Amino acid sequence: MESTGGTEFRANLKEWLDVADTEVVKVNRPGGKSVVVLNAETYESIMLELAELRGIHKGLLAASEGRVVRGVDVGKSLSETMSKAKASARAKYKKDVG
């Protein structure tokens, strides 16, 4: 991960965006707050993986609470859940990006 300050980032925006095409760029801001710049493909991949992990977490939580389905139904249920999670992540990504 590359790191830079806000003033440097603004002064050389094009160059930093070129860097962000291939790696994550952390922009340090005053007050200890930072932002991260990354390419859209990486962002979408992260959001889809997060949606999948949330689906797994939801399933594990349901299992721990005794809410389970027959083995035959698992494949269909999991597939539907993952499809919904991916669609939701894509919709959120499109909304965030505009």
C-alpha positions in Angstrom: 0.0 0.0 0.0 1.3 3.4 -1.0 0.8 6.3 1.4 0.7 10.0 0.9 -0.5 13.2 2.4 -3.6 15.2 1.2 -1.6 18.1 -0.2 0.7 15.8 -2.2 -2.3 13.8 -3.4 -4.1 16.9 -4.6 -1.0 18.3 -6.3 -0.3 15.1 -8.2 -3.8 13.7 -8.5 -3.3 12.1 -12.0 -0.1 10.3 -10.9 -1.8 9.0 -7.7 -4.8 7.8 -9.6 -2.5 5.9 -11.9 -0.9 4.3 -8.9 -4.3 3.4 -7.6 -5.0 1.4 -10.8 -2.6 -1.2 -9.6 -2.4 -0.8 -5.8 -4.2 0.7 -2.9 -3.3 4.3 -2.0 -3.8 5.6 1.5 -4.2 9.4 1.8 -3.4 10.6 5.3 -5.5 13.6 6.4 -5.2 16.0 9.3 -6.5 14.8 12.6 -5.4 11.2 12.0 -8.2 10.5 9.5 -7.3 8.7 6.3 -9.0 7.7 3.1 -8.2 4.8 0.8 -8.2 5.0 -3.0 -8.4 1.8 -5.1 -9.6 0.8 -8.5 -13.3 0.0 -9.1 -12.5 -3.7 -9.9 -10.8 -4.2 -6.6 -13.6 -2.4 -4.7 -16.2 -4.6 -6.4 -14.3 -7.7 -5.6 -14.0 -6.7 -2.0 -17.7 -5.9 -1.7 -18.7 -9.3 -3.3 -16.4 -11.1 -1.0 -17.9 -9.2 2.0 -21.4 -10.2 0.8 -20.4 -13.8 0.6 -18.8 -13.7 4.1 -22.0 -12.1 5.5 -24.0 -14.9 3.9 -21.7 -17.5 5.5 -22.0 -15.7 8.9 -25.8 -15.6 8.6 -25.8 -19.4 7.9 -23.5 -20.2 10.7 -25.6 -18.1 13.1 -28.8 -19.8 11.9 -27.1 -23.2 12.5 -25.9 -22.3 15.9 -29.5 -21.3 16.8 -30.8 -24.7 15.4 -32.4 -23.2 12.4 -31.3 -25.7 9.8 -32.7 -27.1 6.5 -32.6 -30.6 5.1 -29.4 -31.4 3.2 -31.3 -31.6 -0.1 -32.5 -28.0 0.3 -29.1 -26.6 1.3 -27.7 -26.2 -2.3 -30.8 -24.4 -3.5 -31.0 -22.2 -0.5 -27.3 -21.3 -0.4 -27.4 -20.6 -4.1 -30.4 -18.3 -3.8 -28.8 -16.5 -0.7 -25.5 -16.0 -2.5 -27.3 -14.7 -5.6 -29.2 -12.2 -3.5 -26.1 -11.1 -1.6 -24.2 -10.6 -4.9 -27.0 -8.7 -6.4 -27.3 -6.5 -3.3 -23.5 -5.8 -3.3 -23.6 -4.9 -7.0 -26.6 -2.6 -6.5 -24.8 -0.9 -3.6 -21.6 -0.6 -5.7 -23.5 1.0 -8.6 -25.3 3.4 -6.1 -21.9 4.3 -4.5 -20.2 4.9 -7.8 -23.1 6.6 -9.4 
